[in-house]
Amino acid sequence: MLLLASGSPRRHQLLTALAVPFQVLVKPDIDEAFPPHLRGAAVAEFLAQHKAAAYDVEVAAGDAVLTADTIVCLGAAHDEQILNKPADAAEARQMLTALAGRTHEVHTAVCLRTAAREWLFHDTTRVTFAPLTAPEIAYYVEHFKPLDKAGAYGAQDWWGLAAITRLEGSYFTVMGLPTHRVYTVLREAGLTGALSGLSD
């Protein structure tokens, strides 16, 4: 059985749309701090692997646990801002003000762990936003409450519709799960259910 260890409704939606059978594990309280020397996608991979380790004692033989983490990175490698989930509405407005009118990278990492093996990988999408005004940013934060989202925005809601002008990579990576990469790994692990025999 595939066990999705995530409270994200977007990840639930995407994995369901893949037609892969899974159950949801209750998400424990996991510290999302990371070593300060890590940059970019390495941060997302560290956090995805850290989340998976929290379930080691709960995963029965034959089961697999899937965890994921998404971060937003703005700026050059030497001066990179890592934007995780905002602490409050004020920080959300600050993040969106910094992102508006610029291009940033979204890294989503996935860790799939069984008793015998671990798969750890990430996918990156470059996202460009149109300039938006302070009242538009305030409207979004007030009405859409994006405090549970890396970078304080959802590609699938009002902000994505109004602000995204260009995507280089997978839209689903920005939503929080690189489905094309996930499906390939799940197929390799024999976890695609009835779909496993379609190519026979």
C-alpha positions in Angstrom: 0.0 0.0 0.0 1.2 3.5 -0.8 0.9 5.8 2.1 0.8 9.6 1.4 2.2 11.4 4.4 0.9 14.9 3.6 -1.9 17.1 4.7 -1.8 19.0 1.4 -5.2 18.9 -0.5 -3.3 19.6 -3.7 -1.1 16.5 -3.3 -4.2 14.4 -2.5 -5.9 15.7 -5.6 -2.9 15.1 -7.9 -2.2 11.6 -6.6 -5.9 10.7 -6.9 -5.9 12.1 -10.5 -3.0 9.7 -11.3 -5.4 6.8 -10.5 -2.9 5.3 -8.1 -4.4 3.7 -4.9 -3.2 5.3 -1.7 -4.1 6.0 1.9 -3.3 9.2 3.8 -1.2 9.1 6.9 -1.9 11.6 9.7 0.8 14.2 9.4 3.0 14.5 12.6 4.4 17.8 13.8 7.7 17.9 11.9 10.3 20.6 12.4 10.9 22.1 8.9 14.2 23.8 9.8 17.1 22.9 7.5 20.9 23.3 7.6 21.9 26.8 6.6 24.5 25.7 4.1 21.9 24.0 1.9 20.7 25.9 -1.2 18.0 25.5 -3.7 16.6 22.0 -4.5 18.9 20.5 -1.8 16.7 22.2 0.8 13.5 20.6 -0.6 15.2 17.1 -0.8 16.4 17.4 2.8 12.9 18.3 4.1 11.2 15.5 2.1 13.7 13.0 3.4 13.4 14.3 6.9 9.6 14.0 6.8 9.9 10.4 5.5 12.2 9.4 8.4 9.4 10.4 10.8 7.3 7.5 9.6 9.9 4.7 9.8 8.3 3.0 12.8 4.8 3.3 11.3 5.3 1.8 7.9 4.6 -2.0 7.7 6.5 -4.4 5.6 5.2 -4.1 2.0 4.1 -0.6 2.4 5.7 2.6 1.0 5.5 6.1 2.4 5.6 9.1 0.1 6.5 12.6 1.4 7.1 15.8 -0.5 8.3 19.4 0.1 8.1 22.5 -2.0 10.2 25.6 -1.7 10.4 28.8 -3.7 13.8 30.4 -4.5 14.3 33.9 -5.7 17.5 35.5 -6.9 20.9 34.2 -8.0 22.6 31.3 -6.3 25.0 33.5 -4.4 22.2 35.7 -3.1 19.3 33.3 -3.0 16.1 33.9 -0.9 14.4 30.7 0.1 10.7 31.3 0.6 8.9 28.6 2.5 5.5 28.9 4.2 4.9 32.5 5.5 4.4 32.8 9.3 1.6 35.4 9.0 -0.2 37.7 6.6 2.4 40.4 6.8 5.2 37.9 5.7 2.9 36.6 2.9 2.5 40.2 1.6 6.3 40.7 1.8 7.0 37.5 -0.2 4.5 38.3 -2.9 5.8 41.8 -3.2 9.3 40.4 -3.7 8.0 37.9 -6.3 5.8 40.2 -8.3 7.2 41.1 -11.7 10.1 38.7 -11.4 11.1 35.1 -12.3 11.7 32.5 -9.5 12.3 28.8 -9.2 10.0 26.3 -7.6 11.6 23.1 -6.3 9.5 20.2 -5.3 11.3 17.2 -3.8 9.8 13.7 -3.2 10.9 10.9 -1.0 9.5 7.4 -1.5 10.6 5.0 1.1 10.0 1.2 1.6 11.6 -1.1 4.1 14.2 -2.0 1.5 14.7 1.1 -0.6 14.5 4.8 -0.9 13.9 7.0 -3.9 14.8 10.7 -3.5 14.4 13.2 -6.3 13.3 16.7 -7.2 11.8 18.7 -10.1 12.2 22.4 -10.8 10.0 24.8 -12.6 10.8 28.5 -13.4 7.8 30.8 -12.9 7.4 34.4 -14.1 4.9 36.7 -12.5 3.4 39.9 -13.9 3.8 43.0 -11.7 0.9 43.3 -9.3 -0.1 46.2 -7.1 0.0 46.4 -3.3 -3.9 46.4 -3.1 -4.0 43.3 -5.4 -1.5 41.6 -3.1 -3.4 42.5 0.0 -6.7 41.3 -1.6 -5.1 37.9 -2.4 -3.7 37.4 1.1 -6.9 38.5 2.8 -9.3 36.3 0.7 -7.2 33.3 -0.1 -5.2 32.9 3.1 -2.0 31.4 1.5 -0.2 30.7 4.7 0.1 27.0 4.0 1.9 27.5 0.7 5.5 27.9 -0.1 6.1 31.4 -1.4 2.6 32.4 -0.2 0.8 31.6 -3.4 -1.1 28.8 -5.1 -0.7 28.4 -8.9 -4.2 26.9 -9.0 -6.0 29.9 -7.4 -6.5 33.6 -8.1 -2.9 34.5 -7.8 -1.9 31.9 -10.5 -4.7 33.1 -12.8 -3.8 36.7 -12.4 0.0 36.7 -12.1 1.6 33.8 -13.9 2.8 34.9 -17.3 5.3 32.1 -18.0 6.1 28.6 -16.9 9.3 26.7 -17.8 8.7 23.2 -16.5 5.8 21.3 -15.0 2.7 23.2 -13.6 2.1 20.3 -11.2 5.6 20.7 -9.7 4.4 24.3 -8.8 1.2 22.8 -7.3 3.4 20.6 -5.0 3.9 17.2 -6.8 5.9 16.5 -10.0 3.4 13.9 -11.2 5.4 12.8 -14.2 8.4 11.9 -12.0 6.2 10.4 -9.3 4.4 8.1 -11.6 7.6 6.8 -13.1 9.0 6.0 -9.7 5.7 4.4 -8.4 5.7 2.2 -11.5 9.2 1.1 -10.8 8.2 0.3 -7.3 5.2 -1.6 -8.4 2.8 0.8 -6.7 0.5 1.8 -9.6 -2.2 -0.7 -8.9 -4.3 -1.9 -11.8 -2.3 0.4 -14.1 0.8 -1.8 -13.6 -0.3 -4.3 -16.2 -1.3 -1.9 -19.0 2.0 -2.2 -20.8 2.1 -6.0 -20.7 
